[in-house]
Amino acid sequence: MKNILLALSVVALSATAAAGAAVPANPHLSPAPPGHVMQRTVAYLTGEAMHSMWYVVASRKLAGKNMGKTPVYQWYLSFYAPDGNDGGKLVYQIPGKQNTVLARVEKAHGAQMYFPMQDLKIAGAAELERQGVQDVVVWDHQAGADCGAADVTVFGANSKGQVQQRVHVQNGCALDAKIVKHGALSAVQLSGPYYAANAPMCCPTKPKASAMLQYANGGWSVSPKYYTIVRNK
C-alpha cells in the first residue's frame, strides 16, 4: 500500500510540475504585439487541453506628448490563438477596422495635443459563462477634456476560435472591475460612481456604488442596474 501511495504521489507531483512548466516564460507570438508589452495573460478561451493556451496582451506605443511634456499612449489589445507549440498567432487586435472599444489616438488640429488619453488593463481570465472555458475581462479608460468614460468588456471565443465581445459595460468618469467567485462560476464585480439619467458628470447620484456583472440563463445582466450594458452578444 505504501508503494502504491508513493507512486501516486510521484505521479501527482509530476503532473503538477508539468502543468506549471506548460506556460513558457517568453512565448513566441507572431507577429509581435505593437510597442511595449505592459501585460500578458494566459487564458483558455476554447477549453483546457494540451497546447490550448491563448495569450492576451496589452501593449502601448507613444503617440506624442501634450505640449511637448505629458506622454500620451496608443494602447493595443491583442489575442493570440494557440499555434500548437506553446506560442501564439495573432487572430484579433484592437483598435481595428470594426472596433468600438479603443479609439485611435490622433493629434489635434493646430495644437500639440493628442486625444483621447487612454489607459488599459487586463483584469483577468475566468469561467464566466460555463465551466472549462474562460473569458477575459478587460478595463479601459479614455478621456478628452473632461473625465471621459470607463469600459469593462468581456471577450470570449466561439466554437471556431473567433474572438468576440461577449458584453460591454460603460460608465461616465470611472468604473473598476474585479473577478469574483459566484456560485459554480465567476462574475465581475463593478465599482464606481453611479449617475442617474439626468445627473451631470460633476455630480454622481451615488459617488461609490457597486454591482455584479454576471451571465445566467443565456444572457448578461448588471445587478443592481447602476451601470449600462451597451453591447450584449
Buried (B, 14 or more C-beta within 10 A) or exposed (E): EEEEEEEEEEEEEEEEEEEEEEEEEEBBBEEEBBBEBBBBBBBBBBEEEEEBBBBBBBBBEEBBEBEEEEEBBBBBBBBBBBBEEBBBBBBBBBBEEEBBBBBEBEBEEEEEBBBBBBBBBBBBBBBBBEEEBBBBBBBBBBBEEEBBBBBBBBBBBEEEBEBEBBBBBBBBBBBBBBBEEBEEBBBBBBBBBBBEEEBEEEEBEBEEBBBBBBBEEEEBBBEEEBBEBEBBE
